[in-house]
Amino acid sequence: MKNFSIVKNWKIFFAITIIGLMIGYGSMIFRGFNLGIDFTGGSIMDLKFEKAVQVAQVREVLSKHNLGGAIIQLESDDSSATSSQGVLIRTPVIADNDRTAVMSDMEKTLGKFDIRRVENVGATIGGELIQQAAIAIFLSWVLMVLYITIRFQLNFALAAIIALIIDVSVTLSWFSLLQLEIDSTFVAALLTVVGYSVNGTIVIFDRIRESLKVHRRSETVTDMIDNSIKSTLTRTIYTTITTLFAIVAIFLFGGETIHNFSFAMLVGCCSGAYTSILLAGTIWLFLQHKKAGE
């Protein structure tokens, strides 16, 4: 790694990135996304059992009716409770006869319950959430451009935004390819990925900026960027690994309700490390050359 030039081998990393993005965008165009109930609407069943039940027990019954992906919430004053008499179930829109079959099976398996509310509802978030998420991401990028431009220079800001667009695209691509459900927690994960990814890029850009101040004529700009990246490589790798430890733990043991959130974070974290180390510096150099050419 000591003699390996990241910048000089830019064609390899750019080719990998472009191929990956083409596959991802192709999937997004032709396969689309598996939108969750938050976006598409569905049916609500608010039930109160005579005996406390667990989420896993309710999901097991729902799975028999192809509703294993339903959102199940325990209604309890104790946020750490693992069982409760009150259960709120959100499923895709189902016909009345199918709902009757589900409730009949629920009563046979889990015991008697009172029906507090049953209705079909529209999307709770839907287009409004998509619009707000897009605005939030756009505003975060605008603020990042302003801050990095003031703190560094415009080309650093543009390079960071390009790297962020790649990270967001990679995360979206995986969810499209695997047809994982996209819900409100995914939007939160996407915004978290944006914040996390720019952090590693800024660290490298800060080192490049410091190196520019003491840049020796005997050292090419390419070598200067390579040395700047390598000088922060250990920190970047250690930070990424420790972050991944926490995310993997959440992914494995955090439960089904935050499974997709942790997977989005896992993909975004890995992509963020990739773009920060292997792409961001080269993108900045290309922007500098373009500016010099003008």
Secondary structure in CASP SS format (residue, H / E / C, confidence):
PFRMAT SS
TARGET T0000
AUTHOR 0000-0000-0000
METHOD secondary structure of the structure
MODEL  1
M C 1.00
K C 1.00
N C 1.00
F C 1.00
S C 1.00
I C 1.00
V C 1.00
K C 1.00
N C 1.00
W H 1.00
K H 1.00
I H 1.00
F H 1.00
F H 1.00
A H 1.00
I H 1.00
T H 1.00
I H 1.00
I H 1.00
G H 1.00
L H 1.00
M H 1.00
I H 1.00
G H 1.00
Y H 1.00
G H 1.00
S H 1.00
M H 1.00
I H 1.00
F H 1.00
R C 1.00
G C 1.00
F C 1.00
N E 1.00
L E 1.00
G C 1.00
I H 1.00
D H 1.00
F H 1.00
T H 1.00
G C 1.00
G E 1.00
S E 1.00
I E 1.00
M E 1.00
D E 1.00
L E 1.00
K E 1.00
F E 1.00
E E 1.00
K E 1.00
A E 1.00
V E 1.00
Q E 1.00
V H 1.00
A H 1.00
Q H 1.00
V H 1.00
R H 1.00
E H 1.00
V H 1.00
L H 1.00
S H 1.00
K C 1.00
H C 1.00
N C 1.00
L C 1.00
G C 1.00
G C 1.00
A C 1.00
I E 1.00
I E 1.00
Q E 1.00
L E 1.00
E E 1.00
S C 1.00
D C 1.00
D C 1.00
S C 1.00
S C 1.00
A C 1.00
T C 1.00
S E 1.00
S E 1.00
Q E 1.00
G E 1.00
V E 1.00
L E 1.00
I E 1.00
R E 1.00
T E 1.00
P C 1.00
V C 1.00
I C 1.00
A C 1.00
D H 1.00
N H 1.00
D H 1.00
R H 1.00
T H 1.00
A H 1.00
V H 1.00
M H 1.00
S H 1.00
D H 1.00
M H 1.00
E H 1.00
K H 1.00
T H 1.00
L H 1.00
G C 1.00
K C 1.00
F E 1.00
D E 1.00
I E 1.00
R E 1.00
R E 1.00
V E 1.00
E E 1.00
N E 1.00
V E 1.00
G C 1.00
A C 1.00
T C 1.00
I C 1.00
G H 1.00
G H 1.00
E H 1.00
L H 1.00
I H 1.00
Q H 1.00
Q H 1.00
A H 1.00
A H 1.00
I H 1.00
A H 1.00
I H 1.00
F H 1.00
L H 1.00
S H 1.00
W H 1.00
V H 1.00
L H 1.00
M H 1.00
V H 1.00
L H 1.00
Y H 1.00
I H 1.00
T H 1.00
I H 1.00
R H 1.00
F C 1.00
Q C 1.00
L H 1.00
N H 1.00
F H 1.00
A H 1.00
L H 1.00
A H 1.00
A H 1.00
I H 1.00
I H 1.00
A H 1.00
L H 1.00
I H 1.00
I H 1.00
D H 1.00
V H 1.00
S H 1.00
V H 1.00
T H 1.00
L H 1.00
S H 1.00
W H 1.00
F H 1.00
S H 1.00
L H 1.00
L C 1.00
Q C 1.00
L C 1.00
E E 1.00
I E 1.00
D C 1.00
S H 1.00
T H 1.00
F H 1.00
V H 1.00
A H 1.00
A H 1.00
L H 1.00
L H 1.00
T H 1.00
V H 1.00
V H 1.00
G H 1.00
Y H 1.00
S H 1.00
V H 1.00
N H 1.00
G H 1.00
T H 1.00
I H 1.00
V H 1.00
I H 1.00
F H 1.00
D H 1.00
R H 1.00
I H 1.00
R H 1.00
E H 1.00
S H 1.00
L H 1.00
K H 1.00
V C 1.00
H C 1.00
R C 1.00
R C 1.00
S C 1.00
E C 1.00
T C 1.00
V H 1.00
T H 1.00
D H 1.00
M H 1.00
I H 1.00
D H 1.00
N H 1.00
S H 1.00
I H 1.00
K H 1.00
S H 1.00
T H 1.00
L H 1.00
T H 1.00
R H 1.00
T H 1.00
I H 1.00
Y H 1.00
T H 1.00
T H 1.00
I H 1.00
T H 1.00
T H 1.00
L H 1.00
F H 1.00
A H 1.00
I H 1.00
V H 1.00
A H 1.00
I H 1.00
F H 1.00
L H 1.00
F H 1.00
G C 1.00
G C 1.00
E H 1.00
T H 1.00
I H 1.00
H H 1.00
N H 1.00
F H 1.00
S H 1.00
F H 1.00
A H 1.00
M H 1.00
L H 1.00
V H 1.00
G H 1.00
C H 1.00
C H 1.00
S H 1.00
G H 1.00
A H 1.00
Y H 1.00
T H 1.00
S H 1.00
I H 1.00
L H 1.00
L C 1.00
A H 1.00
G H 1.00
T H 1.00
I H 1.00
W H 1.00
L H 1.00
F H 1.00
L H 1.00
Q H 1.00
H H 1.00
K H 1.00
K H 1.00
A H 1.00
G H 1.00
E C 1.00
END
